[in-house]
Amino acid sequence: MEAGDSQGSMERNPQYFIDFMANQQQIADTGQSFVCWIVISKLLVIHQDGSAEEEENSKDYMALHVYKNGNKNTKVLHHRGCIKRSTYSPEVSTMLYLELPSAEHLSVTNYLNLVLDQHKRTRDLFYNIRVFSQVPFATARVK
């Protein structure tokens, strides 16, 4: 995530899509809803001289927001359709728990976009995202 202005823009924020790909039997087995966990972790930067960036007292507040999106591999540009917002936190890891309605999220045309946001960006951040779900899924960075 690149450093920049304090307000940020949905268009400039890193976004990833999740495409849940359950077959008919898996859809039947999940029942009315299924669970998905999303974990984002800031990565520690080690410089060539061996020194590490100070993470203990950092003021890098990050959040992860989840939006509905009917178009695979397209960015969400407006704050509509948000189904979950995490709290801006300086913690190294943030975890989101989603209990999603099967009928709504296991359809062919309904995807989720994960939008990373950094409050008052002052420096570039490096991170990883892990997704765990009761149903098969594909995920990739939105271009």
N, CA and C atoms as an extended XYZ file, in Angstrom:
429
Properties=species:S:1:pos:R:3:atomname:S:1:resname:S:1:resid:I:1 pbc="F F F"
N         0.863       -1.158        0.000 N   MET     1
C         0.000        0.000        0.000 CA  MET     1
C         0.909        1.220        0.000 C   MET     1
N         0.709        2.095       -0.948 N   GLU     2
C         1.607        3.232       -1.107 CA  GLU     2
C         1.206        4.415       -0.236 C   GLU     2
N         2.210        5.154        0.207 N   ALA     3
C         1.958        6.371        0.972 CA  ALA     3
C         1.318        7.399        0.053 C   ALA     3
N         0.497        8.281        0.629 N   GLY     4
C        -0.169        9.287       -0.197 CA  GLY     4
C        -0.976       10.236        0.653 C   GLY     4
N        -2.063       10.774        0.062 N   ASP     5
C        -2.885       11.744        0.788 CA  ASP     5
C        -3.655       11.067        1.914 C   ASP     5
N        -4.123       11.873        2.876 N   SER     6
C        -4.759       11.315        4.066 CA  SER     6
C        -6.156       10.791        3.801 C   SER     6
N        -6.861       11.315        2.796 N   GLN     7
C        -8.214       10.855        2.527 CA  GLN     7
C        -8.216        9.549        1.752 C   GLN     7
N        -7.283        9.381        0.829 N   GLY     8
C        -7.235        8.168        0.045 CA  GLY     8
C        -8.369        8.117       -0.966 C   GLY     8
N        -8.350        7.125       -1.753 N   SER     9
C        -9.357        6.942       -2.777 CA  SER     9
C        -9.606        5.461       -2.934 C   SER     9
N       -10.867        5.097       -3.087 N   MET    10
C       -11.197        3.687       -3.290 CA  MET    10
C       -10.461        3.152       -4.509 C   MET    10
N       -10.308        3.992       -5.520 N   GLU    11
C        -9.665        3.557       -6.753 CA  GLU    11
C        -8.189        3.237       -6.534 C   GLU    11
N        -7.515        3.995       -5.663 N   ARG    12
C        -6.084        3.792       -5.420 CA  ARG    12
C        -5.807        2.729       -4.364 C   ARG    12
N        -6.793        2.390       -3.562 N   ASN    13
C        -6.580        1.382       -2.525 CA  ASN    13
C        -6.465       -0.008       -3.142 C   ASN    13
N        -5.580       -0.837       -2.594 N   PRO    14
C        -5.490       -2.217       -3.090 CA  PRO    14
C        -6.822       -2.940       -2.882 C   PRO    14
N        -7.250       -3.668       -3.909 N   GLN    15
C        -8.491       -4.434       -3.826 CA  GLN    15
C        -8.263       -5.843       -4.360 C   GLN    15
N        -8.954       -6.779       -3.745 N   TYR    16
C        -8.905       -8.180       -4.135 CA  TYR    16
C       -10.341       -8.671       -4.254 C   TYR    16
N       -10.600       -9.593       -5.174 N   PHE    17
C       -11.942      -10.159       -5.250 CA  PHE    17
C       -11.926      -11.588       -4.735 C   PHE    17
N       -13.072      -12.024       -4.238 N   ILE    18
C       -13.274      -13.417       -3.852 CA  ILE    18
C       -14.439      -13.941       -4.674 C   ILE    18
N       -14.214      -15.048       -5.344 N   ASP    19
C       -15.237      -15.721       -6.139 CA  ASP    19
C       -15.484      -17.076       -5.477 C   ASP    19
N       -16.628      -17.212       -4.811 N   PHE    20
C       -16.972      -18.489       -4.179 CA  PHE    20
C       -17.473      -19.436       -5.262 C   PHE    20
N       -16.924      -20.652       -5.310 N   MET    21
C       -17.181      -21.564       -6.422 CA  MET    21
C       -17.713      -22.913       -5.952 C   MET    21
N       -18.744      -22.906       -5.179 N   ALA    22
C       -19.308      -24.155       -4.665 CA  ALA    22
C       -20.171      -24.827       -5.737 C   ALA    22
N       -20.077      -26.152       -5.823 N   ASN    23
C       -20.966      -26.883       -6.719 CA  ASN    23
C       -22.311      -27.115       -6.016 C   ASN    23
N       -23.254      -27.701       -6.711 N   GLN    24
C       -24.608      -27.869       -6.170 CA  GLN    24
C       -24.610      -28.675       -4.869 C   GLN    24
N       -23.782      -29.707       -4.785 N   GLN    25
C       -23.733      -30.522       -3.562 CA  GLN    25
C       -23.169      -29.714       -2.399 C   GLN    25
N       -22.122      -28.944       -2.632 N   GLN    26
C       -21.532      -28.104       -1.585 CA  GLN    26
C       -22.504      -27.020       -1.143 C   GLN    26
N       -23.257      -26.457       -2.083 N   ILE    27
C       -24.263      -25.464       -1.738 CA  ILE    27
C       -25.321      -26.089       -0.838 C   ILE    27
N       -25.760      -27.290       -1.176 N   ALA    28
C       -26.755      -27.989       -0.358 CA  ALA    28
C       -26.201      -28.299        1.030 C   ALA    28
N       -24.923      -28.665        1.099 N   ASP    29
C       -24.297      -29.019        2.377 CA  ASP    29
C       -24.079      -27.818        3.303 C   ASP    29
N       -23.924      -26.605        2.744 N   THR    30
C       -23.651      -25.440        3.585 CA  THR    30
C       -24.879      -24.971        4.341 C   THR    30
N       -26.056      -25.257        3.834 N   GLY    31
C       -27.271      -24.789        4.499 CA  GLY    31
C       -27.536      -23.330        4.183 C   GLY    31
N       -28.107      -22.611        5.133 N   GLN    32
C       -28.521      -21.220        4.917 CA  GLN    32
C       -27.352      -20.243        4.831 C   GLN    32
N       -26.228      -20.580        5.463 N   SER    33
C       -25.089      -19.665        5.460 CA  SER    33
C       -23.785      -20.448        5.546 C   SER    33
N       -22.698      -19.756        5.255 N   PHE    34
C       -21.369      -20.341        5.392 CA  PHE    34
C       -20.440      -19.284        5.985 C   PHE    34
N       -19.302      -19.733        6.481 N   VAL    35
C       -18.368      -18.850        7.178 CA  VAL    35
C       -17.117      -18.637        6.336 C   VAL    35
N       -16.628      -17.403        6.380 N   CYS    36
C       -15.389      -17.036        5.709 CA  CYS    36
C       -14.588      -16.157        6.683 C   CYS    36
N       -13.324      -16.486        6.862 N   TRP    37
C       -12.409      -15.680        7.690 CA  TRP    37
C       -11.418      -14.996        6.762 C   TRP    37
N       -11.131      -13.726        7.024 N   ILE    38
C       -10.140      -12.987        6.243 CA  ILE    38
C        -9.143      -12.388        7.231 C   ILE    38
N        -7.869      -12.642        6.996 N   VAL    39
C        -6.808      -12.145        7.881 CA  VAL    39
C        -5.849      -11.297        7.055 C   VAL    39
N        -5.587      -10.088        7.525 N   ILE    40
C        -4.579       -9.235        6.901 CA  ILE    40
C        -3.472       -9.005        7.926 C   ILE    40
N        -2.236       -9.157        7.465 N   SER    41
C        -1.079       -8.978        8.348 CA  SER    41
C        -0.075       -8.044        7.701 C   SER    41
N         0.369       -7.048        8.470 N   LYS    42
C         1.451       -6.186        7.991 CA  LYS    42
C         2.747       -6.971        8.072 C   LYS    42
N         3.589       -6.785        7.078 N   LEU    43
C         4.872       -7.474        7.049 CA  LEU    43
C         5.968       -6.550        7.572 C   LEU    43
N         6.868       -7.103        8.316 N   LEU    44
C         7.995       -6.365        8.863 CA  LEU    44
C         9.048       -6.191        7.781 C   LEU    44
N         9.553       -4.985        7.635 N   VAL    45
C        10.579       -4.697        6.636 CA  VAL    45
C        11.952       -4.767        7.296 C   VAL    45
N        12.829       -5.599        6.733 N   ILE    46
C        14.211       -5.719        7.203 CA  ILE    46
C        15.091       -5.038        6.157 C   ILE    46
N        15.863       -4.044        6.574 N   HIS    47
C        16.729       -3.304        5.661 CA  HIS    47
C        18.016       -4.079        5.389 C   HIS    47
N        18.759       -3.671        4.367 N   GLN    48
C        19.997       -4.352        3.992 CA  GLN    48
C        21.012       -4.382        5.116 C   GLN    48
N        20.979       -3.369        5.987 N   ASP    49
C        21.929       -3.342        7.101 CA  ASP    49
C        21.476       -4.228        8.268 C   ASP    49
N        20.343       -4.912        8.103 N   GLY    50
C        19.842       -5.817        9.135 CA  GLY    50
C        18.877       -5.186       10.118 C   GLY    50
N        18.715       -3.863       10.047 N   SER    51
C        17.788       -3.206       10.961 CA  SER    51
C        16.347       -3.412       10.490 C   SER    51
N        15.442       -3.422       11.449 N   ALA    52
C        14.025       -3.610       11.146 CA  ALA    52
C        13.268       -2.325       11.447 C   ALA    52
N        12.196       -2.097       10.693 N   GLU    53
C        11.353       -0.932       10.970 CA  GLU    53
C        10.633       -1.141       12.296 C   GLU    53
N        10.476       -0.079       13.023 N   GLU    54
C         9.815       -0.109       14.325 CA  GLU    54
C         8.314       -0.305       14.129 C   GLU    54
N         7.804       -1.443       14.524 N   GLU    55
C         6.372       -1.719       14.406 CA  GLU    55
C         5.660       -1.542       15.743 C   GLU    55
N         6.406       -1.654       16.808 N   GLU    56
C         5.812       -1.590       18.145 CA  GLU    56
C         5.051       -0.285       18.378 C   GLU    56
N         5.634        0.839       17.995 N   ASN    57
C         5.011        2.138       18.239 CA  ASN    57
C         4.555        2.810       16.949 C   ASN    57
N         4.322        2.037       15.917 N   SER    58
C         3.956        2.632       14.625 CA  SER    58
C         2.557        3.229       14.688 C   SER    58
N         2.354        4.192       13.853 N   LYS    59
C         1.049        4.866       13.770 CA  LYS    59
C         0.350        4.496       12.463 C   LYS    59
N         0.657        3.323       11.935 N   ASP    60
C         0.064        2.863       10.684 CA  ASP    60
C        -1.267        2.169       10.977 C   ASP    60
N        -2.341        2.914       10.824 N   TYR    61
C        -3.670        2.371       11.082 CA  TYR    61
C        -4.249        1.836        9.779 C   TYR    61
N        -4.489        0.531        9.738 N   MET    62
C        -5.037       -0.111        8.547 CA  MET    62
C        -6.387       -0.720        8.861 C   MET    62
N        -7.208       -0.827        7.813 N   ALA    63
C        -8.508       -1.487        7.939 CA  ALA    63
C        -8.772       -2.267        6.658 C   ALA    63
N        -9.658       -3.227        6.778 N   LEU    64
C       -10.078       -4.029        5.639 CA  LEU    64
C       -11.592       -3.945        5.559 C   LEU    64
N       -12.107       -3.538        4.395 N   HIS    65
C       -13.549       -3.421        4.194 CA  HIS    65
C       -13.970       -4.426        3.132 C   HIS    65
N       -15.179       -4.952        3.271 N   VAL    66
C       -15.685       -5.967        2.350 CA  VAL    66
C       -16.931       -5.420        1.663 C   VAL    66
N       -16.913       -5.451        0.339 N   TYR    67
C       -18.011       -4.921       -0.471 CA  TYR    67
C       -18.582       -6.002       -1.380 C   TYR    67
N       -19.881       -5.922       -1.643 N   LYS    68
C       -20.505       -6.747       -2.676 CA  LYS    68
C       -20.111       -6.152       -4.022 C   LYS    68
N       -19.914       -7.032       -4.993 N   ASN    69
C       -19.584       -6.562       -6.339 CA  ASN    69
C       -20.138       -7.564       -7.345 C   ASN    69
N       -20.929       -7.097       -8.273 N   GLY    70
C       -21.508       -7.964       -9.287 CA  GLY    70
C       -20.589       -8.208      -10.469 C   GLY    70
N       -19.454       -7.525      -10.519 N   ASN    71
C       -18.538       -7.654      -11.652 CA  ASN    71
C       -17.190       -8.174      -11.189 C   ASN    71
N       -16.860       -9.362      -11.622 N   LYS    72
C       -15.589       -9.979      -11.248 CA  LYS    72
C       -14.415       -9.172      -11.783 C   LYS    72
N       -13.399       -9.023      -10.963 N   ASN    73
C       -12.141       -8.369      -11.327 CA  ASN    73
C       -12.310       -6.889      -11.690 C   ASN    73
N       -13.268       -6.216      -11.052 N   THR    74
C       -13.406       -4.770      -11.219 CA  THR    74
C       -13.365       -4.115       -9.847 C   THR    74
N       -12.797       -2.915       -9.789 N   LYS    75
C       -12.685       -2.207       -8.517 CA  LYS    75
C       -14.018       -1.617       -8.081 C   LYS    75
N       -14.211       -1.588       -6.778 N   VAL    76
C       -15.326       -0.866       -6.184 CA  VAL    76
C       -14.866        0.586       -6.081 C   VAL    76
N       -15.681        1.507       -6.599 N   LEU    77
C       -15.269        2.904       -6.630 CA  LEU    77
C       -16.074        3.785       -5.686 C   LEU    77
N       -17.158        3.249       -5.123 N   HIS    78
C       -18.022        4.024       -4.229 CA  HIS    78
C       -18.255        3.231       -2.949 C   HIS    78
N       -18.611        3.923       -1.895 N   HIS    79
C       -18.819        3.289       -0.597 CA  HIS    79
C       -20.213        2.680       -0.468 C   HIS    79
N       -20.752        2.141       -1.548 N   ARG    80
C       -22.058        1.472       -1.507 CA  ARG    80
C       -21.839       -0.035       -1.488 C   ARG    80
N       -22.731       -0.730       -0.821 N   GLY    81
C       -22.663       -2.180       -0.813 CA  GLY    81
C       -21.664       -2.759        0.163 C   GLY    81
N       -21.218       -1.961        1.125 N   CYS    82
C       -20.265       -2.468        2.123 CA  CYS    82
C       -20.998       -3.407        3.078 C   CYS    82
N       -20.486       -4.618        3.224 N   ILE    83
C       -21.132       -5.560        4.139 CA  ILE    83
C       -20.371       -5.707        5.454 C   ILE    83
N       -19.106       -5.265        5.468 N   LYS    84
C       -18.327       -5.348        6.711 CA  LYS    84
C       -17.175       -4.357        6.652 C   LYS    84
N       -17.020       -3.586        7.713 N   ARG    85
C       -15.891       -2.667        7.863 CA  ARG    85
C       -15.126       -3.061        9.117 C   ARG    85
N       -13.824       -3.209        8.970 N   SER    86
C       -13.037       -3.475       10.167 CA  SER    86
C       -12.668       -2.133       10.798 C   SER    86
N       -12.228       -2.173       12.019 N   THR    87
C       -11.784       -0.988       12.740 CA  THR    87
C       -10.365       -0.657       12.300 C   THR    87
N       -10.078        0.628       12.127 N   TYR    88
C        -8.705        1.035       11.822 CA  TYR    88
C        -7.855        0.731       13.050 C   TYR    88
N        -6.794       -0.011       12.821 N   SER    89
C        -6.002       -0.494       13.935 CA  SER    89
C        -4.511       -0.461       13.593 C   SER    89
N        -3.659       -0.178       14.609 N   PRO    90
C        -2.221       -0.239       14.380 CA  PRO    90
C        -1.657       -1.652       14.582 C   PRO    90
N        -2.533       -2.597       14.897 N   GLU    91
C        -2.082       -3.972       15.163 CA  GLU    91
C        -1.442       -4.587       13.918 C   GLU    91
N        -0.590       -5.560       14.142 N   VAL    92
C         0.085       -6.231       13.035 CA  VAL    92
C        -0.903       -7.070       12.224 C   VAL    92
N        -1.872       -7.703       12.876 N   SER    93
C        -2.860       -8.533       12.180 CA  SER    93
C        -4.280       -8.127       12.546 C   SER    93
N        -5.152       -8.206       11.547 N   THR    94
C        -6.575       -7.956       11.746 CA  THR    94
C        -7.340       -9.106       11.120 C   THR    94
N        -8.364       -9.576       11.822 N   MET    95
C        -9.142      -10.708       11.338 CA  MET    95
C       -10.608      -10.310       11.219 C   MET    95
N       -11.224      -10.679       10.098 N   LEU    96
C       -12.656      -10.454        9.901 CA  LEU    96
C       -13.365      -11.789        9.831 C   LEU    96
N       -14.491      -11.872       10.509 N   TYR    97
C       -15.346      -13.059       10.465 CA  TYR    97
C       -16.596      -12.697        9.687 C   TYR    97
N       -16.877      -13.444        8.630 N   LEU    98
C       -18.074      -13.201        7.841 CA  LEU    98
C       -18.950      -14.442        7.851 C   LEU    98
N       -20.200      -14.281        8.207 N   GLU    99
C       -21.180      -15.342        8.022 CA  GLU    99
C       -22.080      -14.865        6.897 C   GLU    99
N       -21.969      -15.537        5.758 N   LEU   100
C       -22.602      -15.073        4.534 CA  LEU   100
C       -23.792      -15.950        4.146 C   LEU   100
N       -24.887      -15.348        3.703 N   PRO   101
C       -26.036      -16.121        3.234 CA  PRO   101
C       -25.658      -16.913        1.976 C   PRO   101
N       -25.861      -18.211        2.004 N   SER   102
C       -25.482      -19.073        0.876 CA  SER   102
C       -26.187      -18.677       -0.408 C   SER   102
N       -27.479      -18.425       -0.338 N   ALA   103
C       -28.247      -18.110       -1.540 CA  ALA   103
C       -27.715      -16.863       -2.234 C   ALA   103
N       -27.218      -15.918       -1.470 N   GLU   104
C       -26.750      -14.648       -2.031 CA  GLU   104
C       -25.309      -14.700       -2.526 C   GLU   104
N       -24.446      -15.432       -1.836 N   HIS   105
C       -23.014      -15.372       -2.143 CA  HIS   105
C       -22.471      -16.575       -2.887 C   HIS   105
N       -23.296      -17.561       -3.132 N   LEU   106
C       -22.833      -18.707       -3.911 CA  LEU   106
C       -23.440      -18.701       -5.307 C   LEU   106
N       -23.929      -17.538       -5.730 N   SER   107
C       -24.459      -17.409       -7.082 CA  SER   107
C       -23.324      -17.069       -8.044 C   SER   107
N       -23.574      -17.223       -9.307 N   VAL   108
C       -22.542      -17.018      -10.325 CA  VAL   108
C       -22.113      -15.552      -10.434 C   VAL   108
N       -23.001      -14.630      -10.167 N   THR   109
C       -22.702      -13.220      -10.451 CA  THR   109
C       -22.493      -12.359       -9.207 C   THR   109
N       -22.208      -12.949       -8.081 N   ASN   110
C       -22.023      -12.152       -6.879 CA  ASN   110
C       -20.643      -12.419       -6.286 C   ASN   110
N       -19.806      -11.409       -6.279 N   TYR   111
C       -18.443      -11.516       -5.774 CA  TYR   111
C       -18.273      -10.570       -4.593 C   TYR   111
N       -17.212      -10.778       -3.842 N   LEU   112
C       -16.847       -9.852       -2.772 CA  LEU   112
C       -15.548       -9.164       -3.162 C   LEU   112
N       -15.450       -7.882       -2.847 N   ASN   113
C       -14.192       -7.162       -3.001 CA  ASN   113
C       -13.660       -6.824       -1.617 C   ASN   113
N       -12.401       -7.118       -1.405 N   LEU   114
C       -11.702       -6.737       -0.182 CA  LEU   114
C       -10.942       -5.459       -0.490 C   LEU   114
N       -11.198       -4.411        0.284 N   VAL   115
C       -10.553       -3.113        0.056 CA  VAL   115
C        -9.703       -2.782        1.270 C   VAL   115
N        -8.393       -2.640        1.046 N   LEU   116
C        -7.484       -2.253        2.123 CA  LEU   116
C        -7.432       -0.739        2.192 C   LEU   116
N        -7.463       -0.217        3.402 N   ASP   117
C        -7.401        1.224        3.571 CA  ASP   117
C        -6.453        1.548        4.705 C   ASP   117
N        -5.633        2.554        4.485 N   GLN   118
C        -4.671        3.007        5.482 CA  GLN   118
C        -5.032        4.429        5.860 C   GLN   118
N        -5.243        4.673        7.143 N   HIS   119
C        -5.606        5.995        7.642 CA  HIS   119
C        -4.362        6.872        7.720 C   HIS   119
N        -4.450        8.061        7.153 N   LYS   120
C        -3.343        9.029        7.165 CA  LYS   120
C        -2.034        8.365        6.734 C   LYS   120
N        -1.981        7.985        5.502 N   ARG   121
C        -0.804        7.289        4.957 CA  ARG   121
C         0.456        8.129        5.103 C   ARG   121
N         1.475        7.550        5.690 N   THR   122
C         2.749        8.242        5.848 CA  THR   122
C         3.903        7.470        5.217 C   THR   122
N         3.689        6.185        4.950 N   ARG   123
C         4.744        5.370        4.352 CA  ARG   123
C         4.105        4.169        3.670 C   ARG   123
N         4.884        3.531        2.823 N   ASP   124
C         4.412        2.326        2.164 CA  ASP   124
C         4.326        1.197        3.176 C   ASP   124
N         3.284        0.389        3.042 N   LEU   125
C         3.129       -0.790        3.891 CA  LEU   125
C         3.134       -2.038        3.020 C   LEU   125
N         3.652       -3.091        3.569 N   PHE   126
C         3.644       -4.387        2.907 CA  PHE   126
C         2.790       -5.310        3.766 C   PHE   126
N         2.046       -6.178        3.142 N   TYR   127
C         1.052       -6.964        3.865 CA  TYR   127
C         0.810       -8.285        3.146 C   TYR   127
N         0.151       -9.198        3.830 N   ASN   128
C        -0.384      -10.384        3.159 CA  ASN   128
C        -1.820      -10.581        3.609 C   ASN   128
N        -2.571      -11.233        2.769 N   ILE   129
C        -3.979      -11.513        3.046 CA  ILE   129
C        -4.181      -13.021        2.948 C   ILE   129
N        -4.887      -13.562        3.936 N   ARG   130
C        -5.249      -14.985        3.909 CA  ARG   130
C        -6.758      -15.091        4.018 C   ARG   130
N        -7.319      -15.986        3.238 N   VAL   131
C        -8.763      -16.209        3.249 CA  VAL   131
C        -9.004      -17.680        3.562 C   VAL   131
N        -9.927      -17.926        4.485 N   PHE   132
C       -10.326      -19.282        4.847 CA  PHE   132
C       -11.840      -19.352        4.701 C   PHE   132
N       -12.338      -20.394        4.048 N   SER   133
C       -13.775      -20.470        3.800 CA  SER   133
C       -14.245      -21.913        3.864 C   SER   133
N       -15.528      -22.088        4.196 N   GLN   134
C       -16.141      -23.414        4.207 CA  GLN   134
C       -16.415      -23.930        2.796 C   GLN   134
N       -16.358      -23.039        1.809 N   VAL   135
C       -16.590      -23.455        0.421 CA  VAL   135
C       -15.379      -23.064       -0.422 C   VAL   135
N       -15.157      -23.753       -1.540 N   PRO   136
C       -14.028      -23.399       -2.412 CA  PRO   136
C       -14.178      -21.974       -2.947 C   PRO   136
N       -13.040      -21.338       -3.207 N   PHE   137
C       -13.065      -19.973       -3.711 CA  PHE   137
C       -11.807      -19.711       -4.532 C   PHE   137
N       -11.860      -18.654       -5.311 N   ALA   138
C       -10.677      -18.140       -6.011 CA  ALA   138
C       -10.544      -16.682       -5.607 C   ALA   138
N        -9.330      -16.203       -5.534 N   THR   139
C        -9.101      -14.803       -5.196 CA  THR   139
C        -7.910      -14.294       -5.990 C   THR   139
N        -7.937      -13.009       -6.304 N   ALA   140
C        -6.832      -12.382       -7.021 CA  ALA   140
C        -6.930      -10.877       -6.806 C   ALA   140
N        -5.825      -10.208       -7.074 N   ARG   141
C        -5.834       -8.740       -6.976 CA  ARG   141
C        -6.609       -8.173       -8.146 C   ARG   141
N        -7.443       -7.179       -7.855 N   VAL   142
C        -8.209       -6.511       -8.903 CA  VAL   142
C        -7.277       -5.542       -9.608 C   VAL   142
N        -7.314       -5.554      -10.918 N   LYS   143
C        -6.412       -4.702      -11.708 CA  LYS   143
C        -6.970       -3.328      -11.925 C   LYS   143
